[in-house]
Amino acid sequence: MKSSALNTLLVAKAIFGKSKSLVNSGDKHSCTAGIILLQDFVELIVLAVLDQLDADEQRSLESKSFDELLGELKKLKVPVVKSGTIKALNKQRVISKHYGQLSEPASVVNYFNTAVVFADAILEHVVGKKLQEIFLTDILRDGPEKDLIKDAILSADKDDFLDSLIKLRKAFFISYEREYCIYAFRAAEQNLGLWGLLGLSASGGGKAHSWTRNKTWMDANVKTPCDYIQVDSEKLKTDCMEWGVSTVDTENFRRLTPKVVETEKNVWHVDYDTNFAANELNVENFNYCLDVVLDFLLKKQEFDTGHKWPKRVKSIPAPPIYIGKPVFESPSPHSRVVGYVNEGFYYTVDRVVSGFDAGERYLYVHLYPQGEELLVGSHMWGYMLNE
């Protein structure tokens, strides 16, 4: 797909998300605002498709009316489904925007559903994918989350909505909820040291409340496998705000999909109640949950890729250190000595640090015996005076 067409679709996607929340509010004023945005969404979809089909970059669209843009689609043999309702949507938008006339919520919901059908039909004809599939395949990075969502869409196409919703939740777990899964701490004692905590947190659970990450708490509170997930709601809200994701939609997604947890590699456990199975295994709920989880994953991906770290491509020779010199716990000669430089040790120098006495410079060093790189207990980290 052309980058310009994809960028237009990204703008349309952002507008669609805003219009969706307004349309579903049930309030006349919000629904009227929603229909104005909804028409912008539809028009951007049309422009993206025409851009994609304009191989020679010869078509001028700036001065054309909305009806003329639909005519351009028909000239290119693109199916324009529900064209009467789509044209009526444009007229209703003019009435609402330029004359301040309120729209009835029921009518707006009908326009919204028609707009989705219209957009999916023309996109499927031109690029072979529906709107959500485009974002999935062209933007979401490769990985297990992407594979699970693809499989979820296939299951939904077969009307297996339980399987499809479970797969969406698995993608969410791998991307985010794993950070609240305390399963790795099930045998840990309450006085687990710092290195033990860091080691176990690498398997997940680092964002869960600290008091849940021990055997005593779990023996008393974990009654089913999915109880290993202990979400800190305040951290979840903070993450959503930082990433620009709707907290309400995220919490809705967690309620409208079965709970899942992966305890061992490819060992999954599922938990859902009978009322959920009776009421939420349908295409409407699947489409909503798909939209929410895609938005969540894309926003998280965008946030993660925005981080910058110092480059480590180049290196400089490590400053020399000398046998018998003390290694201190902190950059001060008055701090505890954690060890001495021994003959036969390898070392790395990670940082140069000013001491608490500003006239002193220290090297932050890592020492370990030759041939025993994997024996963590024999490693030593600390500060050595740079003389």
N, C-alpha and C positions, 0 to 999 in steps of 0.2 A: 504494500500500500504506500502511496505517496506520503511523504512526511507532512506536507501541507494539509492533505486530507485528514490524516490522523490527528494533527493538531486541532483542526476544526472540530473533529469528533470529541476530542478531550474537552473543549470548551462546551460543546453540546452536553456532554456527560455531566459537567459541573452544574450547568443550568437545570438539567433534568433532575438532579438530586434536590435542588432547592425547590423546584416546582412540585416535586412529589410530596414533600412534607407539607407544603401549603395546600395542595389539592386535598390531601387526606385529613385536613384539620376539621372539615365540616362547618367552618365559619365562612359566611358570605364574603367578608372582606378579604380574608386570607385566600379563599378560593378564587376570587377575582384577580388578586395579585398572581396567583398560581397560573391562571390561564394566559396571562400576559407573558410570563416566562415560558410556558409550554409552547406557545407559538414560536418564540425565539428558538427553542430547542428543535422544533420541526424544521424551521427554515435553515438552521445550520446543518441538519442532517442532509437536506436537499443540496445545499451548497457543497458539502463534502463529497457527496456522490457525483455531482456534476464535475467537480475538480478532478476526482479520480478517473472519470471517463474522458476527460479532455487531454488526450495524449499529446497533442500539439500545442497546448497552452494558447489556443486561439479564441476560445469562447469568452465573450465579455458579458458578465452577469450583473455588474454594479447597478445598472439603471432599470433592471427588470422588476416587475411587480411579482408578488408571490404566485399569482395565477400563471404568469408567464414562466416562472421557474418550473412549475408543475408541467407546463407545456413542453419545456425543454426535456424533461424526463421522458415524456411520452414519445417525443421525436427519436429518442435514443432507445426506444422499445423497453423502457424500464416500467414494470408494473406499478401503477399508482393505485393502491387499494384504498377503499373508503374515501375516494377523492371528494365526494360531496360533503362528508362530515369534516374533512380536513379543510376544505374551503370555508365551511361554516365556522370552524374554529378560528380561522383568520379574521372573519367578519366580526365574530364575538370579541376578539381581542381588540379590534379597532373601536368597537362600541365601548368596551370597558376602559381602554386606555385614553381615548380622546374625548369621551363624553361622560366618564365616571359612572357608567351604569353597572350595577352589581350583577354578578352571575349567580345562578342557583347552584349549590354544591352538587346536586345529583347530575346536572348537565355537565359540570366541569369534570366529574369523575368519568363520565362517558367519553368526553373529549380526550382525557388523559389515556384511557385504555385504547382508544382508537389511534392516538399518536404513537403508542408503543407498537401496535400491530403494523402501522404504516412504516415506521422506521425500520423494524425488523425485516419487513418484506422487501424494501428496496435495497437494504444492505445485503441481505442474503442473495438477492439476484446479482448484485454488482461484485461483491467480494466473497460470496459464499459463506458468510457468517452473520449471525445476529449481533446486535449491539454489544451485549455482554461478552460474547465470544471473541469479538475484536479486541476488547480490552484485555481479555485473558491471554490470547495468543500473541498479541503485538506489544504488550506493555509489561505484563507480569513476568518476572524473571523465571527461568527454568528451575524446577525443584519439586519436591514431593507435594507441596501445596497446590501447585499448578496442575500436576498430574491428577490429584484427588478431585479438583474442581472439574477437570475435563471428564473424569469418570462419573461425577455427580450429574453433569448435564446429560450424559448418555443414559444414566439410570432414569432420570426424569423423563426423557423422551420415550422410555418404555413404561411410563406411569408407575415406576417403582420409587415412590416418593420417600419411603422410609430409608431405603438404602442411599438415595441421593442426599437427604438431609444429614444422615450420619456422616457421609463423606465430606460435606461442607464443614461440619463441626470438627472432623479430624484435621482438616486443613487449618482451621482456626486454632486448634490445640497445638499443632506443630509450630505454627507461627507465633503464638502468643501464650495460650493457657499453660503450656509446659513450664513456663517460668513460675507458675503457682502450684505445680505438682510436687508434693513433698514425699513421694514414694521412695526416693533415694535415701531419705533420712529415717526410714522405718526402724533401723537398728541402732540409730545414733543415741548416745546419752546426752543429757542436758548440758554437760560441761565439755562438749566437743570443742577442741581448740580451733584457732583461726585457720590453720592449714587444712584441717579436716572439713571445716565449713566450706572453704573455697573449693576443695576437691569435690565434695558432694553437690555443691551448687552448680557445678559444670554440667550435671545431669538433669538440672531443672530444680525448681523450688526456691530460687534465690529471691523472688519477689513476695513469697508468702510471709505471713506474720512469723516473726522469729520464734514465738512460743509454740508454734505448731510443728517445728522441725525437730522432733525428738520422739523416741519410742514411747515414753510415758504418755505424752499427749495423744499420740495416735492410738495406743491401746484403749484409751478411754473414749475417743471421739470418731475414729474411722470405722464405720459400720458396713460400708459397701465400697467397692473399688473406686468409684467416682468421688468418694469422700477424700481421696488423696489430693484432690484439687481444692485448694483453699485460697480463693481470690480475695485480695485486699482491695475493696471497692474504691478506696481513696486513690490508690496507685492506678487503678484502671481508669478512673476519671481524669487523673493528671495526664496519663498517657494519651487518652483520647483528645484532650484539649491541646496537648503539644503537637499531635499529629494532624489536627484539624478533622477529626472523626466525630460523628454524633454519638455522644454517650448513650442517649436514648435508644438509637438504632442498635448499638452494640449490645446493650442489655436485652433489647427485644430479641436479637439474634440468639443470645444465650438461652432465652426462655423458649424460643420457637424451634429449636433443634434439640435432638437427644443429647444428653451428656455423654461424653466419651473420655477415656483416659488410656494412655499407652503405658503400661507398667514395665514391660520388657520389650526388646526389639520385636516389632510386629505382633505384639500381644495386646489386643485392644479389648476394653470392656465398655459396655453400653448401658445406659440407664434412661428410661422414659416411662411416663405413666400412661395408663389406659385412656384417659381423657385426651391426651395428646394424640395418640394413635387414631382416635375417633374423629378428631376435629381438624388436625393440622397437616394431614398427609394429602396435600393437594397442590396443584400447580401454582395457585396464587401465593401460598406460603413459601413454596420453593423459590419462585421468582424474587420475592421480597428478600429472603435470606441470601440468595445468590448475589443480589445487588449489594446488600450490606457487607457481606464478607469480601467481595471484590473491592469495594471502596476501602474497607479496613486494610486489606493486604497492600493495595496500591499506595495508600497514604503512608503506611508503615515502611514500605519499600522506599518511597521517596524520601522519608525522614532519615532512614538508615544510610542511604547513598549520599546524603548531604553532609555527612561527617567528613572532616578532613583530619589526616594524621601526618605527623612528620615523616618524610621519606626515609627509607632505610636501604636504598639502592647502593649508595656509596658508604664506605667505612674508612676510618683512619686507624693507624696502628695503635694498639692499646698502650698507654703509658706503662713503663716498667714498675713492678712492685718487688719488694725484697723479702727474702726468707727471714723469718723471725719477727717481722713487724706485726703489731697488734691490729686486730680488726674490731672496731667499736660498734656498739648498737646504734649510736647516733653520732652526728658530726661534732664530737667534743671529746677531748682527752679525759674528761671526767666521767664519761658514760661507761656503762658495763662493757668489758672486753668479751666478745663472743668467741674469740679464737685467735690463732696466730697463723701467719703464712707458713705453710710447711713445704718442704722439698718434695717434689713429685706431684704437686697439685697443679691442675690447669686453672686458668682464671679468665674472667671477662670483666671489663670496666664499662658499666652502664651509664654513669652520670658523673659530672663534676659538680660539687656542691660547696657553697660557702659554709664554713663552720659557724657555730654560735658566736665565736670570736671572729669578727669579720675579716681579720687579717689571716685567717687560716683557710686553706682549701683542702677538700677531702675528695677521694675517689670512692664511689659506691661500687663495690666489687662483689663478684660471685666466684667462689672457689669450690672446686670439687676434685676428688682424687682421680688420677689417670685410670681409665678403664672402668670407672664406676659412675658414669654419667647418669645412669638410671636409678641409682640408690639415693633417694631424696634425703634420707637421714644423714648422709655423709656430706651434704652440700652446706655451704656457709655463705651468708649474705651479710654485708655490713660496710662500715665506713673506715677508710684507711687514710691517714694524714698524707697529703701529697707534698713531700719535702723537696 
